[in-house]
Amino acid sequence: MLASVLSTNFRAGIYLLSGRAPVGHAGGMTQDLRIVELDVDDPTAVEAAFTVGNEAILADLPDLPPNCRAEHEVRVRLPMPGAERHIFLAWRGDEPVGLVQADLPVYDNLGKSFLDILVLKEHRRQGVGRALYRHAVDFGLARGRTSVMGFSVITDLGGAPIGSSAPFAAATGLENKLIDVRRRLDLSTADDAELDRLLAGSWPKAAGYSTVQWGNRPPEELLEDLALLDSSFLDEAPKGDLDFEAEKVDVDRLRRTYETRAHYGARAYETGVIHDASGRLVAWSALRVAKSVDWHAWQLVTLVDPAHRGHRLGMISKVVNLRTMRAQEPAVRIVDTFNAEVNTHMIAINEAMGFRAMDRWANWQASVA
Ligand SMILES: CC(C)(COP(=O)(O)OP(=O)(O)OC[C@H]1O[C@@H](n2cnc3c(N)ncnc32)[C@H](O)[C@@H]1OP(=O)(O)O)[C@@H](O)C(=O)NCCC(=O)NCCS
């Protein structure tokens, strides 16, 4: 769920069915555990993956939006272009008890795999998580993936633990390399007059720039600049101690990414800022609403080309984009976003807009070579 969510938030694949013997934990409770790669032609398994994924997340954070069922159905067959997705379900008899989703990037970060391990609450502390981790690590190692990464909630703002990922990470050797904070904007109490003031105060610093907007299909002539901005995203945002290279995004990958998301039924709201003199796209902000979760939007990337900072383009693109989304999505009440705890500029923009901190998340990484 790396910004995942993230990037953001929130990619799927069709791969071999690899029934394997129980692995990992020597304890008795895992002896009857079967770990099997999701067969996308098996409706029971597809349903199980949806239910386990949703219930395991909402058990720790009930205020998060559920996953979109319609998107899940498409996504297990149609992966996002940037990574192979392998989902392994853990079964005890006929009962699904957990899963691990392993994303193996295919354009960059070829030595990494991103793992999301989810165990149903009533089956925790019985070795399922450890067995899934071991399975995914071995699977990745056989494909040259010597570093694993993950993203999960760790504490509330006061430092009280949420969920069990911190002790689980300690047990499996994952280290917290960067802290993210989730912030939430409640649109039912958002201060529209303040948003007006923010925009009015920003435009005077942005003479010579203008906005452009699109949904699931960006204008063809902007794709090259958009790919450049997208490629730089993970180099520009703080990475802490994470060992991770910026994603390689070209026009072809970007086009396929938008097409794929459109197949998921998600609705995109995106605002770019053009530097009028050069005609180049220099800033970009994106919101996404899932097909079947109409009350919630994810605020994804907001990025300004370093050569054009200091003109309030981050604020302008974000506020203008929010306005457009609200006009077209009257049911959206909540917007969630993630920022690195040290990303002071972006956090200042978010706080000014009314986003408020909710909880702290860890970006995990371990070398498994
Ligand atoms: C984190 C999670 C996957 C652990 O699954 P699990 O099946 O309970 O994990 P295991 O039983 O294999 O635990 C392995 C070890 O982790 C540690 N651990 C896990 N949960 C713990 C807890 N609540 N308290 C203390 N230690 C814990 C223990 O050392 C445990 O070994 P032990 O039981 O022999 O002492 C599960 O809690 C979950 O689904 N959480 C929500 C999603 C998430 O945070 N995923 C992790 C990020 S990728």
The ligand as an SDF file (V2000), in Angstrom:
LIG
                    3D

 48 50  0  0  0  0  0  0  0  0999 V2000
    0.5990   -8.2420   10.9380 C   0  0  0  0  0  0  0  0  0  0  0  0
   -0.2040   -9.5270   10.6360 C   0  0  0  0  0  0  0  0  0  0  0  0
   -0.0450   -9.8670    9.1570 C   0  0  0  0  0  0  0  0  0  0  0  0
    0.3920  -10.6620   11.5020 C   0  0  0  0  0  0  0  0  0  0  0  0
   -0.2670  -11.8730   11.1610 O   0  0  0  0  0  0  0  0  0  0  0  0
   -0.2770  -13.1150   12.2030 P   0  0  0  0  0  0  0  0  0  0  0  0
   -0.7970  -14.2920   11.4630 O   0  0  0  0  0  0  0  0  0  0  0  0
   -0.9590  -12.7240   13.4540 O   0  0  0  0  0  0  0  0  0  0  0  0
    1.2920  -13.2710   12.4630 O   0  0  0  0  0  0  0  0  0  0  0  0
    2.0450  -14.5110   13.1490 P   0  0  0  0  0  0  0  0  0  0  0  0
    1.0900  -15.2850   14.0070 O   0  0  0  0  0  0  0  0  0  0  0  0
    2.7490  -15.2810   12.0750 O   0  0  0  0  0  0  0  0  0  0  0  0
    3.1050  -13.7500   14.0690 O   0  0  0  0  0  0  0  0  0  0  0  0
    4.4990  -13.8180   13.8620 C   0  0  0  0  0  0  0  0  0  0  0  0
    5.1940  -13.0960   14.9980 C   0  0  0  0  0  0  0  0  0  0  0  0
    4.9160  -11.6930   14.9260 O   0  0  0  0  0  0  0  0  0  0  0  0
    4.8270  -11.1750   16.2840 C   0  0  0  0  0  0  0  0  0  0  0  0
    3.4580  -10.6880   16.4960 N   0  0  0  0  0  0  0  0  0  0  0  0
    2.4390  -10.7070   15.6070 C   0  0  0  0  0  0  0  0  0  0  0  0
    1.3390  -10.1320   16.1480 N   0  0  0  0  0  0  0  0  0  0  0  0
    1.6810   -9.7480   17.4070 C   0  0  0  0  0  0  0  0  0  0  0  0
    0.9840   -9.0920   18.4580 C   0  0  0  0  0  0  0  0  0  0  0  0
   -0.3090   -8.7310   18.3260 N   0  0  0  0  0  0  0  0  0  0  0  0
    1.6490   -8.8250   19.5970 N   0  0  0  0  0  0  0  0  0  0  0  0
    2.9370   -9.1760   19.7550 C   0  0  0  0  0  0  0  0  0  0  0  0
    3.6540   -9.8290   18.7910 N   0  0  0  0  0  0  0  0  0  0  0  0
    3.0270  -10.0940   17.6240 C   0  0  0  0  0  0  0  0  0  0  0  0
    5.1380  -12.3240   17.2000 C   0  0  0  0  0  0  0  0  0  0  0  0
    6.5300  -12.3200   17.4230 O   0  0  0  0  0  0  0  0  0  0  0  0
    4.7330  -13.5240   16.3630 C   0  0  0  0  0  0  0  0  0  0  0  0
    5.4160  -14.7050   16.7140 O   0  0  0  0  0  0  0  0  0  0  0  0
    4.8970  -15.5920   17.9810 P   0  0  0  0  0  0  0  0  0  0  0  0
    3.3910  -15.6900   17.8720 O   0  0  0  0  0  0  0  0  0  0  0  0
    5.5810  -16.8940   17.7890 O   0  0  0  0  0  0  0  0  0  0  0  0
    5.3030  -14.8340   19.1990 O   0  0  0  0  0  0  0  0  0  0  0  0
   -1.7030   -9.3650   11.0330 C   0  0  0  0  0  0  0  0  0  0  0  0
   -1.7880   -8.8240   12.3280 O   0  0  0  0  0  0  0  0  0  0  0  0
   -2.4910   -8.4590   10.0800 C   0  0  0  0  0  0  0  0  0  0  0  0
   -3.1110   -8.9420    9.1190 O   0  0  0  0  0  0  0  0  0  0  0  0
   -2.4820   -7.1290   10.3500 N   0  0  0  0  0  0  0  0  0  0  0  0
   -3.1380   -6.1550    9.4590 C   0  0  0  0  0  0  0  0  0  0  0  0
   -2.2970   -5.8850    8.1830 C   0  0  0  0  0  0  0  0  0  0  0  0
   -0.8260   -5.6040    8.4510 C   0  0  0  0  0  0  0  0  0  0  0  0
   -0.4920   -4.8020    9.2860 O   0  0  0  0  0  0  0  0  0  0  0  0
    0.0680   -6.2710    7.6760 N   0  0  0  0  0  0  0  0  0  0  0  0
    1.5080   -6.1660    7.8380 C   0  0  0  0  0  0  0  0  0  0  0  0
    2.1350   -5.2690    6.8900 C   0  0  0  0  0  0  0  0  0  0  0  0
    2.7160   -5.9910    5.4100 S   0  0  0  0  0  0  0  0  0  0  0  0
  1  2  1  0
  2  3  1  0
  2  4  1  0
  2 36  1  0
  4  5  1  0
  5  6  1  0
  6  7  2  0
  6  8  1  0
  6  9  1  0
  9 10  1  0
 10 11  2  0
 10 12  1  0
 10 13  1  0
 13 14  1  0
 14 15  1  0
 15 16  1  0
 15 30  1  0
 16 17  1  0
 17 18  1  0
 17 28  1  0
 18 19  1  0
 18 27  1  0
 19 20  2  0
 20 21  1  0
 21 22  1  0
 21 27  2  0
 22 23  1  0
 22 24  2  0
 24 25  1  0
 25 26  2  0
 26 27  1  0
 28 29  1  0
 28 30  1  0
 30 31  1  0
 31 32  1  0
 32 33  2  0
 32 34  1  0
 32 35  1  0
 36 37  1  0
 36 38  1  0
 38 39  2  0
 38 40  1  0
 40 41  1  0
 41 42  1  0
 42 43  1  0
 43 44  2  0
 43 45  1  0
 45 46  1  0
 46 47  1  0
 47 48  1  0
M  END
$$$$
